[in-house]
Amino acid sequence: MPTFTAFSTTQGKAGAEALGDALEDMDPAPTGVGVFEIEDGSGRWEIGGYFEEAPDEIELALLAAAYEATPFVISELPETDWVAKVRRDLSPVEAGRFFVYGSHDADKVPSTSIPLLIEAAMAFGTGHHGTTLGCLRALDRLIAAGETKHNTIDVGCGTAVLGMAAAMIWPETVLASDIDAVAVEVAEANVAANRLVGRVRCLEATGFDHDDIAAAAPFDLVFANILMAPLIDLAPDMARHTSKGAHAILSGILNPQADEVVAAYVAAGFSLAHREEIGEWTTLTLTRD
């Protein structure tokens, strides 16, 4: 049976969330609604609904007008086994000494690499995205330079691939936190799949706002692969939770946004150590002064 999607955009988070709430009250109701910030620096948000039967186009038009959004674009989706498709399309990724793969590619892991298993059904944070790849490369450079880290946190961890990479190198327990409870569950599943239970602790938290995180600070390595605005907001708090000489590896930054993020962290007491662009994305490595 075909499914349908309906997508619109609007300016600002509050209006987007309100429109998302209104979509859920439609009849027929969508099976799921998503509200996401568009990562182009425009401040626009995308609102999408997934339907098991064709949505009411008139109702969608009225909702778009009421919330000052663009007209909804409706598409019919063919039946697809998305997990099987992802398994076909996502090949393993090498980032320095790290090798990120799905279980379907377990036979391809080089004996000289450090393997990180991320299942295809948990695709965000597989290493294919320029931000995750950039962070793994940044970690690889620190290791190659002889750095040793004793207290690491992966903020906005997603799959926890970055926290797990650090735990593969150094013996101390790594913290991995995310604002989203589902992401924390995904992280815990990946930690178990990589036999790192007890080595990577997964927490639901906003930034550094958690008693266990406060108790573990100061950190000497912080990953934060999120977005420009929350990264800038996080700068003063990151300075308070890191030790002198600590490194911060930041991504989720579009190339034109990088200078603004650097400026915020320099003002908070960091120095830029390295900057790498992969496609449209920048990864920053900073040192706490």
C-alpha positions in Angstrom: 0.0 0.0 0.0 1.5 3.4 -1.0 2.1 6.0 1.7 2.1 9.8 1.3 4.2 12.7 2.5 3.4 16.4 2.9 6.2 18.9 3.4 6.1 22.7 4.0 8.5 25.3 5.4 8.1 28.3 7.7 10.2 30.9 9.4 11.0 30.3 13.1 10.8 27.4 15.5 7.6 28.3 17.4 5.5 28.6 14.2 6.9 25.3 12.9 6.2 23.4 16.1 2.6 24.8 16.2 2.0 23.8 12.6 3.4 20.3 13.4 0.9 20.1 16.3 -1.9 21.1 14.0 -0.9 18.4 11.5 -1.4 15.8 14.1 -5.1 16.8 14.5 -5.9 16.2 10.8 -8.4 13.6 9.6 -7.0 11.3 8.3 -4.3 11.8 10.8 -0.6 11.3 9.8 1.2 8.3 11.2 4.2 10.6 12.0 5.1 14.3 12.0 8.6 15.8 11.9 9.8 19.4 12.6 13.4 20.1 11.6 15.5 23.2 11.2 16.9 23.6 7.7 20.7 23.6 8.0 21.4 26.4 5.6 21.6 29.4 8.1 18.2 30.8 6.8 16.3 30.3 10.0 13.7 28.3 8.2 12.1 25.1 9.5 10.6 22.1 7.6 7.4 20.5 8.7 6.6 17.0 7.3 3.8 14.5 7.8 3.6 10.9 6.8 0.2 9.5 5.8 -1.2 6.0 5.1 -3.8 7.5 2.9 -3.9 10.6 0.8 -4.2 13.7 3.0 -6.8 16.4 2.6 -5.2 18.9 0.3 -7.7 21.7 1.2 -7.0 21.2 4.9 -3.3 21.3 4.3 -3.6 24.5 2.2 -5.6 26.1 5.1 -3.1 25.1 7.7 -0.2 26.5 5.6 -2.0 29.8 5.2 -2.9 30.0 8.9 0.7 29.4 10.0 2.3 31.6 7.3 4.0 28.6 5.8 4.7 27.6 2.2 2.1 25.4 0.5 2.5 21.8 1.3 4.1 19.6 -1.3 2.4 16.1 -1.4 4.2 13.1 -2.7 3.2 9.4 -3.0 5.9 7.0 -1.9 6.3 3.5 -3.3 6.7 0.6 -0.9 10.3 0.3 0.1 12.3 -1.8 2.5 14.3 1.1 3.8 16.7 -1.0 6.0 17.5 -3.2 3.1 18.1 -0.1 0.9 20.4 1.5 3.5 22.3 -1.7 3.7 22.8 -1.6 -0.1 23.7 2.0 -0.2 25.9 2.5 2.8 29.3 1.2 2.3 31.9 1.1 5.1 33.7 4.3 5.9 37.4 4.7 6.8 38.4 7.7 8.9 42.1 7.4 9.7 42.5 4.3 11.9 38.7 4.0 12.4 36.5 1.7 10.2 32.7 2.3 10.5 30.5 -0.5 9.2 27.2 -2.3 9.4 27.0 -5.9 10.4 26.3 -6.8 6.8 29.9 -5.7 6.0 31.5 -7.5 9.0 33.7 -9.5 6.6 35.3 -6.3 5.2 36.8 -5.0 8.5 40.6 -4.6 8.0 42.7 -6.3 10.6 44.7 -3.1 11.1 41.7 -0.8 11.7 39.7 0.0 14.8 36.1 -1.2 14.0 33.0 0.7 15.0 29.7 -1.2 14.3 26.7 1.0 13.5 23.6 -0.8 12.2 21.9 0.4 9.1 18.6 0.9 10.9 20.4 3.5 13.0 21.8 5.5 10.1 22.6 8.9 11.5 26.1 8.9 12.6 27.4 6.1 10.4 30.4 8.2 9.3 29.0 8.9 5.8 28.0 12.4 6.8 30.8 15.0 6.5 30.3 16.0 10.1 30.8 12.6 11.6 33.7 11.8 9.3 35.3 15.1 10.2 35.1 14.4 13.9 36.6 11.0 13.5 39.4 12.4 11.4 40.0 15.1 14.1 40.2 12.4 16.8 42.6 10.5 14.6 44.9 13.5 14.4 44.9 14.0 18.1 45.9 10.3 18.6 48.6 10.6 15.9 50.0 13.7 17.7 50.4 11.6 20.9 47.5 13.1 22.9 46.1 11.0 25.7 42.7 11.8 27.1 41.4 10.7 30.5 37.9 12.3 30.6 35.8 12.5 27.4 32.2 13.4 26.7 30.2 13.2 23.5 27.5 15.9 23.6 24.6 15.4 21.3 25.9 11.9 20.7 23.4 10.4 18.2 24.6 6.9 17.6 27.5 7.5 20.1 30.0 6.7 17.4 32.4 9.4 18.5 32.3 8.5 22.2 32.8 4.8 21.3 35.8 5.8 19.1 37.4 7.5 22.1 36.6 4.5 24.3 38.4 2.2 21.8 41.6 4.2 22.3 41.7 5.2 26.0 40.7 3.0 29.0 38.6 5.5 31.0 34.8 5.6 30.9 33.3 8.0 28.3 30.0 9.9 28.7 27.7 10.2 25.8 24.6 12.4 26.1 21.8 13.5 23.9 18.7 15.7 24.3 16.6 13.0 22.6 15.5 9.9 24.5 15.3 7.8 21.4 18.9 8.8 20.5 20.0 7.7 23.9 18.4 4.3 23.3 20.1 4.0 19.9 23.4 5.0 21.6 23.0 2.3 24.2 22.2 -0.3 21.6 25.4 0.6 19.7 27.4 0.5 22.8 26.2 -3.0 23.5 26.9 -4.1 19.9 30.5 -2.9 20.2 31.0 -4.6 23.6 31.5 -1.3 25.4 28.9 -1.6 28.1 30.4 0.0 31.2 32.9 1.9 29.1 30.5 4.3 27.5 27.7 5.7 29.7 24.7 7.1 27.8 22.7 9.9 29.4 19.7 12.0 28.4 20.8 15.6 28.9 20.8 19.1 27.3 24.4 20.1 26.9 26.2 19.8 30.2 23.0 20.0 32.3 23.1 16.7 34.2 24.3 15.9 37.7 26.5 13.1 36.5 28.1 15.3 33.9 28.7 18.0 36.4 30.3 15.5 38.8 32.6 14.1 36.0 33.8 17.6 34.9 36.3 19.0 34.0 36.7 17.1 30.7 39.8 17.0 28.6 38.0 16.1 25.4 34.6 17.1 24.2 32.8 16.1 21.0 29.9 18.3 20.0 28.5 17.4 16.6 25.3 19.4 16.6 24.4 22.7 14.9 25.8 26.2 14.8 23.3 27.9 17.1 23.4 25.4 19.9 27.2 25.2 19.6 27.5 29.0 20.1 25.1 28.8 23.0 27.2 26.0 24.5 30.6 27.9 24.3 30.6 29.5 27.8 29.3 26.3 29.4 31.9 24.2 27.6 34.6 26.5 28.9 33.4 25.9 32.5 33.4 22.2 32.0 36.8 21.7 30.4 40.3 21.8 31.9 43.3 23.9 30.6 44.7 22.2 27.5 41.5 20.3 26.8 40.4 19.8 23.2 36.9 20.4 21.8 36.0 18.8 18.5 33.0 20.6 17.0 30.9 20.0 13.9 27.4 20.3 12.4 28.8 23.6 11.0 28.2 24.7 7.4 31.4 26.2 5.9 30.1 29.8 5.9 29.2 29.5 9.6 32.6 28.4 10.9 34.0 31.9 11.5 31.1 32.8 13.8 31.5 29.6 15.8 35.3 30.1 16.1 34.7 33.7 17.3 32.3 32.5 20.0 34.8 29.9 21.3 37.7 32.3 21.2 35.7 34.7 23.3 35.0 31.8 25.7 38.7 31.0 26.2 39.6 28.6 23.3 42.1 28.7 20.5 41.6 27.3 17.1 43.9 24.3 16.6 42.6 22.8 13.3 39.9 23.4 10.8 38.8 20.9 8.1 36.1 21.2 5.4 34.5 18.1 4.0 32.1 19.0 1.3 29.8 21.7 2.7 30.6 20.9 6.3 33.4 22.2 8.6 34.9 20.4 11.6 36.8 22.5 14.2 39.4 21.4 16.7 39.9 23.9 19.5 42.2 24.0 22.6 41.1 25.4 26.0 43.5 28.2 26.9 
